[in-house]
Amino acid sequence: MKEKLKEQKLFFISILFMLLFSFPFLKMANSADLIVGVPQFYFYIFIFWLAAIFLIWLVADTNRKKTRSNKDE
């Protein structure tokens, strides 16, 4: 049951980030403004890319931590 929930979470995360990297959102971020000296478009891509990696790692690693603590007992 937990594997099914993890699969659903990963599926939701992938759909969410597919939407965030779609044309309308990328067009909103495409401007000449600078954020911390970086063009807004590249900043948007980098931040959401890092967020995607972090969320996927968080979902994938939560089950591993629980199984590791069960082995210690």
MIDRENVO-889942 format. One line per field, with one value per atom (N, C-alpha, C, O): atom name; x, y, z; residue number from 1; residue in three letters. Coordinates in nm, 4 decimals. Example, Ala and Ser with C-alpha at 12.3 -4.5 7.8 and 13.67 -1.06 7.14 Angstrom:
BEGIN
name N | CA | C | O | N | CA | C | O
east 1.3190 | 1.2300 | 1.3200 | 1.4236 | 1.2850 | 1.3670 | 1.2900 | 1.3409
north -0.5690 | -0.4500 | -0.3300 | -0.3319 | -0.2250 | -0.1060 | 0.0030 | 0.1138
up 0.7800 | 0.7800 | 0.7800 | 0.8465 | 0.7080 | 0.7140 | 0.7870 | 0.8039
resi 1 | 1 | 1 | 1 | 2 | 2 | 2 | 2
resn Ala | Ala | Ala | Ala | Ser | Ser | Ser | Ser
This chain:
BEGIN
name N | CA | C | O | N | CA | C | O | N | CA | C | O | N | CA | C | O | N | CA | C | O | N | CA | C | O | N | CA | C | O | N | CA | C | O | N | CA | C | O | N | CA | C | O | N | CA | C | O | N | CA | C | O | N | CA | C | O | N | CA | C | O | N | CA | C | O | N | CA | C | O | N | CA | C | O | N | CA | C | O | N | CA | C | O | N | CA | C | O | N | CA | C | O | N | CA | C | O | N | CA | C | O | N | CA | C | O | N | CA | C | O | N | CA | C | O | N | CA | C | O | N | CA | C | O | N | CA | C | O | N | CA | C | O | N | CA | C | O | N | CA | C | O | N | CA | C | O | N | CA | C | O | N | CA | C | O | N | CA | C | O | N | CA | C | O | N | CA | C | O | N | CA | C | O | N | CA | C | O | N | CA | C | O | N | CA | C | O | N | CA | C | O | N | CA | C | O | N | CA | C | O | N | CA | C | O | N | CA | C | O | N | CA | C | O | N | CA | C | O | N | CA | C | O | N | CA | C | O | N | CA | C | O | N | CA | C | O | N | CA | C | O | N | CA | C | O | N | CA | C | O | N | CA | C | O | N | CA | C | O | N | CA | C | O | N | CA | C | O | N | CA | C | O | N | CA | C | O | N | CA | C | O | N | CA | C | O | N | CA | C | O | N | CA | C | O | N | CA | C | O | N | CA | C | O | N | CA | C | O | N | CA | C | O | N | CA | C | O | N | CA | C | O | N | CA | C | O
east 0.0816 | 0.0000 | 0.0862 | 0.0530 | 0.1977 | 0.2848 | 0.3526 | 0.3749 | 0.3855 | 0.4470 | 0.3500 | 0.3905 | 0.2224 | 0.1207 | 0.1086 | 0.0959 | 0.1125 | 0.1050 | 0.2276 | 0.2162 | 0.3445 | 0.4663 | 0.4596 | 0.5006 | 0.4086 | 0.3918 | 0.2964 | 0.3200 | 0.1896 | 0.0928 | 0.1547 | 0.1304 | 0.2338 | 0.3006 | 0.3996 | 0.4048 | 0.4777 | 0.5741 | 0.5035 | 0.5508 | 0.3906 | 0.3128 | 0.2604 | 0.2675 | 0.2082 | 0.1581 | 0.2700 | 0.2503 | 0.3862 | 0.5007 | 0.5421 | 0.5709 | 0.5452 | 0.5862 | 0.4857 | 0.5262 | 0.3572 | 0.2557 | 0.2665 | 0.2566 | 0.2863 | 0.2992 | 0.4154 | 0.4007 | 0.5293 | 0.6454 | 0.6393 | 0.7003 | 0.5670 | 0.5433 | 0.4613 | 0.4859 | 0.3648 | 0.2846 | 0.3681 | 0.3555 | 0.4531 | 0.5356 | 0.6385 | 0.6824 | 0.6774 | 0.7731 | 0.7040 | 0.7693 | 0.5724 | 0.5009 | 0.5099 | 0.5525 | 0.4691 | 0.4870 | 0.4288 | 0.4992 | 0.3040 | 0.2510 | 0.3334 | 0.3551 | 0.3783 | 0.4573 | 0.5970 | 0.6500 | 0.6557 | 0.7868 | 0.7781 | 0.8705 | 0.6686 | 0.6510 | 0.6376 | 0.6864 | 0.5718 | 0.5589 | 0.6950 | 0.7188 | 0.7837 | 0.9154 | 1.0146 | 1.1247 | 0.9782 | 1.0703 | 1.0650 | 0.9863 | 1.1489 | 1.1588 | 1.3052 | 1.3901 | 1.3316 | 1.4698 | 1.5125 | 1.6268 | 1.4247 | 1.4588 | 1.5654 | 1.5736 | 1.6466 | 1.7506 | 1.7131 | 1.6639 | 1.7366 | 1.7188 | 1.8541 | 1.9033 | 1.9146 | 2.0465 | 2.1475 | 2.2379 | 2.1316 | 2.2241 | 2.2044 | 2.2845 | 2.0983 | 2.0691 | 1.9371 | 1.8432 | 1.9286 | 1.8005 | 1.6874 | 1.7065 | 1.5703 | 1.4563 | 1.4214 | 1.3848 | 1.4321 | 1.3996 | 1.4899 | 1.4414 | 1.6201 | 1.7141 | 1.6966 | 1.7106 | 1.6663 | 1.6419 | 1.5195 | 1.5224 | 1.4126 | 1.2903 | 1.3195 | 1.2793 | 1.3894 | 1.4225 | 1.5055 | 1.4766 | 1.6078 | 1.6974 | 1.6250 | 1.6413 | 1.5458 | 1.4762 | 1.3761 | 1.3721 | 1.2957 | 1.1969 | 1.2608 | 1.2076 | 1.3724 | 1.4460 | 1.4980 | 1.4850 | 1.5571 | 1.6038 | 1.4882 | 1.5011 | 1.3760 | 1.2590 | 1.2098 | 1.1723 | 1.2096 | 1.1660 | 1.2581 | 1.2113 | 1.3871 | 1.4835 | 1.4666 | 1.4685 | 1.4504 | 1.4357 | 1.3081 | 1.3113 | 1.1963 | 1.0707 | 1.0747 | 1.0242 | 1.1333 | 1.1448 | 1.2341 | 1.2034 | 1.3435 | 1.4321 | 1.3593 | 1.3720 | 1.2828 | 1.2104 | 1.1103 | 1.1020 | 1.0354 | 0.9365 | 1.0058 | 0.9632 | 1.1097 | 1.1776 | 1.2540 | 1.2657 | 1.3057 | 1.3905 | 1.3119 | 1.3660 | 1.1883 | 1.1134 | 1.0928 | 1.1024 | 1.0650 | 1.0456 | 1.1764 | 1.1765 | 1.2871 | 1.4174 | 1.4550 | 1.5105 | 1.4254 | 1.4578 | 1.3765 | 1.4290 | 1.2493 | 1.1653 | 1.2117 | 1.2112 | 1.2514 | 1.2978 | 1.4329 | 1.4613 | 1.5160 | 1.6452 | 1.6262 | 1.6977 | 1.5302 | 1.5072 | 1.4441 | 1.4685 | 1.3641 | 1.3062 | 1.4120 | 1.3991 | 1.5153 | 1.6224 | 1.7052 | 1.7576 | 1.7175 | 1.7966 | 1.7312 | 1.7996 | 1.5991 | 1.5270 | 1.5334 | 1.4775
north -0.1195 | 0.0000 | 0.1261 | 0.2253 | 0.1210 | 0.2384 | 0.2652 | 0.3806 | 0.1585 | 0.1757 | 0.2442 | 0.3276 | 0.2093 | 0.2694 | 0.4187 | 0.5003 | 0.4542 | 0.5944 | 0.6719 | 0.7863 | 0.6083 | 0.6727 | 0.6940 | 0.7987 | 0.5958 | 0.6105 | 0.7241 | 0.7993 | 0.7369 | 0.8441 | 0.9805 | 1.0761 | 0.9894 | 1.1166 | 1.1546 | 1.2703 | 1.0581 | 1.0852 | 1.1235 | 1.2104 | 1.0591 | 1.0937 | 1.2365 | 1.3121 | 1.2740 | 1.4098 | 1.5128 | 1.6171 | 1.4842 | 1.5750 | 1.5912 | 1.7022 | 1.4809 | 1.4909 | 1.5711 | 1.6497 | 1.5537 | 1.6313 | 1.7784 | 1.8656 | 1.8065 | 1.9450 | 2.0157 | 2.1280 | 1.9504 | 2.0150 | 2.0162 | 2.1024 | 1.9225 | 1.9322 | 2.0570 | 2.1252 | 2.0861 | 2.2076 | 2.3333 | 2.4308 | 2.3311 | 2.4490 | 2.4759 | 2.5896 | 2.3716 | 2.3900 | 2.4001 | 2.3902 | 2.4197 | 2.4350 | 2.5805 | 2.6696 | 2.6011 | 2.7299 | 2.8502 | 2.9502 | 2.8459 | 2.9676 | 3.0135 | 3.1332 | 2.9193 | 2.9569 | 3.0045 | 3.0983 | 2.9397 | 2.9845 | 3.1227 | 3.2030 | 3.1511 | 3.2817 | 3.3902 | 3.5016 | 3.3585 | 3.4572 | 3.4904 | 3.6036 | 3.3926 | 3.4147 | 3.4738 | 3.5126 | 3.4812 | 3.5280 | 3.6809 | 3.7371 | 3.7459 | 3.8918 | 3.9315 | 3.8492 | 4.0575 | 4.1058 | 4.1397 | 4.1799 | 4.1244 | 4.1568 | 4.0613 | 3.9454 | 4.1136 | 4.0317 | 4.0021 | 4.0891 | 3.8799 | 3.8392 | 3.7889 | 3.6883 | 3.8568 | 3.8234 | 3.8184 | 3.7348 | 3.9068 | 3.9153 | 3.8107 | 3.8015 | 3.7318 | 3.6260 | 3.6614 | 3.7057 | 3.6426 | 3.6688 | 3.5882 | 3.4743 | 3.6489 | 3.5889 | 3.4499 | 3.3603 | 3.4318 | 3.3040 | 3.1917 | 3.0848 | 3.2162 | 3.1140 | 3.0882 | 2.9748 | 3.1918 | 3.1775 | 3.0886 | 3.0002 | 3.1118 | 3.0321 | 2.8853 | 2.7971 | 2.8599 | 2.7224 | 2.6546 | 2.5413 | 2.7232 | 2.6657 | 2.6370 | 2.5288 | 2.7308 | 2.7133 | 2.5978 | 2.5137 | 2.5933 | 2.4863 | 2.3517 | 2.2478 | 2.3519 | 2.2278 | 2.1734 | 2.0542 | 2.2612 | 2.2186 | 2.1708 | 2.0719 | 2.2410 | 2.2018 | 2.0631 | 1.9821 | 2.0358 | 1.9046 | 1.7947 | 1.6914 | 1.8169 | 1.7171 | 1.6946 | 1.5805 | 1.8016 | 1.7901 | 1.7145 | 1.6269 | 1.7472 | 1.6786 | 1.5310 | 1.4467 | 1.4999 | 1.3592 | 1.2841 | 1.1714 | 1.3461 | 1.2826 | 1.2636 | 1.1592 | 1.3651 | 1.3580 | 1.2432 | 1.1680 | 1.2297 | 1.1219 | 0.9864 | 0.8914 | 0.9763 | 0.8481 | 0.8067 | 0.6872 | 0.9006 | 0.8678 | 0.8425 | 0.7810 | 0.8865 | 0.8670 | 0.7191 | 0.6776 | 0.6407 | 0.4972 | 0.4303 | 0.3388 | 0.4735 | 0.4142 | 0.4377 | 0.3491 | 0.5558 | 0.5852 | 0.4960 | 0.4481 | 0.4728 | 0.3902 | 0.2450 | 0.1802 | 0.1929 | 0.0542 | 0.0390 | -0.0649 | 0.1422 | 0.1363 | 0.1328 | 0.0598 | 0.2109 | 0.2109 | 0.0788 | 0.0348 | 0.0159 | -0.1151 | -0.2236 | -0.3170 | -0.2158 | -0.3156 | -0.3069 | -0.4078 | -0.1859 | -0.1683 | -0.2331 | -0.2701 | -0.2468 | -0.3016 | -0.4489 | -0.5078
up 0.0000 | 0.0000 | 0.0000 | -0.0650 | 0.0741 | 0.0806 | -0.0530 | -0.0897 | -0.1262 | -0.2580 | -0.3534 | -0.4345 | -0.3438 | -0.4296 | -0.3985 | -0.4897 | -0.2705 | -0.2307 | -0.2798 | -0.3237 | -0.2717 | -0.3204 | -0.4715 | -0.5216 | -0.5430 | -0.6878 | -0.7211 | -0.8156 | -0.6446 | -0.6684 | -0.6411 | -0.7148 | -0.5365 | -0.5052 | -0.6149 | -0.6567 | -0.6615 | -0.7680 | -0.8978 | -0.9711 | -0.9264 | -1.0445 | -1.0342 | -1.1312 | -0.9182 | -0.8968 | -0.9119 | -0.9741 | -0.8558 | -0.8664 | -1.0119 | -1.0565 | -1.0861 | -1.2267 | -1.3086 | -1.3942 | -1.2850 | -1.3561 | -1.3178 | -1.4041 | -1.1909 | -1.1449 | -1.2140 | -1.2622 | -1.2186 | -1.2785 | -1.4311 | -1.4943 | -1.4905 | -1.6345 | -1.6656 | -1.7651 | -1.5806 | -1.5996 | -1.5766 | -1.6506 | -1.4745 | -1.4452 | -1.5540 | -1.5711 | -1.6282 | -1.7373 | -1.8732 | -1.9770 | -1.8728 | -1.9993 | -2.0477 | -1.9743 | -2.1713 | -2.2379 | -2.1622 | -2.1477 | -2.1132 | -2.0487 | -1.9279 | -1.9087 | -1.8482 | -1.7306 | -1.7691 | -1.7095 | -1.8684 | -1.9145 | -1.9782 | -1.9647 | -2.0471 | -2.1089 | -2.0024 | -2.0212 | -1.8907 | -1.7819 | -1.7222 | -1.6802 | -1.7185 | -1.6590 | -1.7582 | -1.7191 | -1.8841 | -1.9866 | -1.9959 | -2.0721 | -1.9180 | -1.9234 | -1.9049 | -1.8707 | -1.9281 | -1.9205 | -1.7776 | -1.7559 | -1.6818 | -1.5425 | -1.4898 | -1.5304 | -1.3982 | -1.3360 | -1.1913 | -1.1195 | -1.1504 | -1.0110 | -0.9653 | -1.0165 | -0.8702 | -0.8186 | -0.9338 | -0.9343 | -1.0294 | -1.1408 | -1.2492 | -1.3422 | -1.2378 | -1.3348 | -1.4037 | -1.3374 | -1.5350 | -1.6016 | -1.5384 | -1.4959 | -1.5333 | -1.4648 | -1.5214 | -1.4454 | -1.6509 | -1.7138 | -1.6613 | -1.6243 | -1.6584 | -1.6103 | -1.4615 | -1.4158 | -1.3867 | -1.2433 | -1.2200 | -1.1343 | -1.2958 | -1.2864 | -1.3153 | -1.2394 | -1.4251 | -1.4626 | -1.3536 | -1.3149 | -1.3044 | -1.2050 | -1.0739 | -1.0175 | -1.0245 | -0.8961 | -0.9036 | -0.8138 | -1.0095 | -1.0187 | -1.0495 | -1.0103 | -1.1180 | -1.1408 | -1.0072 | -0.9793 | -0.9246 | -0.7918 | -0.7042 | -0.6321 | -0.7107 | -0.6316 | -0.6743 | -0.5895 | -0.8033 | -0.8525 | -0.8003 | -0.7524 | -0.8095 | -0.7613 | -0.6116 | -0.5655 | -0.5360 | -0.3910 | -0.3540 | -0.2675 | -0.4183 | -0.3860 | -0.4236 | -0.3495 | -0.5362 | -0.5762 | -0.4780 | -0.4393 | -0.4383 | -0.3394 | -0.2067 | -0.1428 | -0.1656 | -0.0391 | -0.0387 | 0.0585 | -0.1457 | -0.1546 | -0.1632 | -0.0977 | -0.2413 | -0.2595 | -0.1346 | -0.1074 | -0.0590 | 0.0557 | 0.1838 | 0.2756 | 0.1944 | 0.3185 | 0.3483 | 0.4638 | 0.2479 | 0.2686 | 0.3069 | 0.3892 | 0.2497 | 0.2805 | 0.4265 | 0.4914 | 0.4779 | 0.6184 | 0.7113 | 0.8117 | 0.6797 | 0.7638 | 0.7632 | 0.8679 | 0.6483 | 0.6432 | 0.7120 | 0.7715 | 0.7038 | 0.7716 | 0.9236 | 0.9923 | 0.9779 | 1.1213 | 1.1671 | 1.2794 | 1.0823 | 1.1163 | 1.1201 | 1.1993 | 1.0388 | 1.0394 | 1.1659 | 1.2131 | 1.2219 | 1.3429 | 1.4640 | 1.5594 | 1.4606 | 1.5770 | 1.5857 | 1.6782
resi 1 | 1 | 1 | 1 | 2 | 2 | 2 | 2 | 3 | 3 | 3 | 3 | 4 | 4 | 4 | 4 | 5 | 5 | 5 | 5 | 6 | 6 | 6 | 6 | 7 | 7 | 7 | 7 | 8 | 8 | 8 | 8 | 9 | 9 | 9 | 9 | 10 | 10 | 10 | 10 | 11 | 11 | 11 | 11 | 12 | 12 | 12 | 12 | 13 | 13 | 13 | 13 | 14 | 14 | 14 | 14 | 15 | 15 | 15 | 15 | 16 | 16 | 16 | 16 | 17 | 17 | 17 | 17 | 18 | 18 | 18 | 18 | 19 | 19 | 19 | 19 | 20 | 20 | 20 | 20 | 21 | 21 | 21 | 21 | 22 | 22 | 22 | 22 | 23 | 23 | 23 | 23 | 24 | 24 | 24 | 24 | 25 | 25 | 25 | 25 | 26 | 26 | 26 | 26 | 27 | 27 | 27 | 27 | 28 | 28 | 28 | 28 | 29 | 29 | 29 | 29 | 30 | 30 | 30 | 30 | 31 | 31 | 31 | 31 | 32 | 32 | 32 | 32 | 33 | 33 | 33 | 33 | 34 | 34 | 34 | 34 | 35 | 35 | 35 | 35 | 36 | 36 | 36 | 36 | 37 | 37 | 37 | 37 | 38 | 38 | 38 | 38 | 39 | 39 | 39 | 39 | 40 | 40 | 40 | 40 | 41 | 41 | 41 | 41 | 42 | 42 | 42 | 42 | 43 | 43 | 43 | 43 | 44 | 44 | 44 | 44 | 45 | 45 | 45 | 45 | 46 | 46 | 46 | 46 | 47 | 47 | 47 | 47 | 48 | 48 | 48 | 48 | 49 | 49 | 49 | 49 | 50 | 50 | 50 | 50 | 51 | 51 | 51 | 51 | 52 | 52 | 52 | 52 | 53 | 53 | 53 | 53 | 54 | 54 | 54 | 54 | 55 | 55 | 55 | 55 | 56 | 56 | 56 | 56 | 57 | 57 | 57 | 57 | 58 | 58 | 58 | 58 | 59 | 59 | 59 | 59 | 60 | 60 | 60 | 60 | 61 | 61 | 61 | 61 | 62 | 62 | 62 | 62 | 63 | 63 | 63 | 63 | 64 | 64 | 64 | 64 | 65 | 65 | 65 | 65 | 66 | 66 | 66 | 66 | 67 | 67 | 67 | 67 | 68 | 68 | 68 | 68 | 69 | 69 | 69 | 69 | 70 | 70 | 70 | 70 | 71 | 71 | 71 | 71 | 72 | 72 | 72 | 72 | 73 | 73 | 73 | 73
resn Met | Met | Met | Met | Lys | Lys | Lys | Lys | Glu | Glu | Glu | Glu | Lys | Lys | Lys | Lys | Leu | Leu | Leu | Leu | Lys | Lys | Lys | Lys | Glu | Glu | Glu | Glu | Gln | Gln | Gln | Gln | Lys | Lys | Lys | Lys | Leu | Leu | Leu | Leu | Phe | Phe | Phe | Phe | Phe | Phe | Phe | Phe | Ile | Ile | Ile | Ile | Ser | Ser | Ser | Ser | Ile | Ile | Ile | Ile | Leu | Leu | Leu | Leu | Phe | Phe | Phe | Phe | Met | Met | Met | Met | Leu | Leu | Leu | Leu | Leu | Leu | Leu | Leu | Phe | Phe | Phe | Phe | Ser | Ser | Ser | Ser | Phe | Phe | Phe | Phe | Pro | Pro | Pro | Pro | Phe | Phe | Phe | Phe | Leu | Leu | Leu | Leu | Lys | Lys | Lys | Lys | Met | Met | Met | Met | Ala | Ala | Ala | Ala | Asn | Asn | Asn | Asn | Ser | Ser | Ser | Ser | Ala | Ala | Ala | Ala | Asp | Asp | Asp | Asp | Leu | Leu | Leu | Leu | Ile | Ile | Ile | Ile | Val | Val | Val | Val | Gly | Gly | Gly | Gly | Val | Val | Val | Val | Pro | Pro | Pro | Pro | Gln | Gln | Gln | Gln | Phe | Phe | Phe | Phe | Tyr | Tyr | Tyr | Tyr | Phe | Phe | Phe | Phe | Tyr | Tyr | Tyr | Tyr | Ile | Ile | Ile | Ile | Phe | Phe | Phe | Phe | Ile | Ile | Ile | Ile | Phe | Phe | Phe | Phe | Trp | Trp | Trp | Trp | Leu | Leu | Leu | Leu | Ala | Ala | Ala | Ala | Ala | Ala | Ala | Ala | Ile | Ile | Ile | Ile | Phe | Phe | Phe | Phe | Leu | Leu | Leu | Leu | Ile | Ile | Ile | Ile | Trp | Trp | Trp | Trp | Leu | Leu | Leu | Leu | Val | Val | Val | Val | Ala | Ala | Ala | Ala | Asp | Asp | Asp | Asp | Thr | Thr | Thr | Thr | Asn | Asn | Asn | Asn | Arg | Arg | Arg | Arg | Lys | Lys | Lys | Lys | Lys | Lys | Lys | Lys | Thr | Thr | Thr | Thr | Arg | Arg | Arg | Arg | Ser | Ser | Ser | Ser | Asn | Asn | Asn | Asn | Lys | Lys | Lys | Lys | Asp | Asp | Asp | Asp | Glu | Glu | Glu | Glu
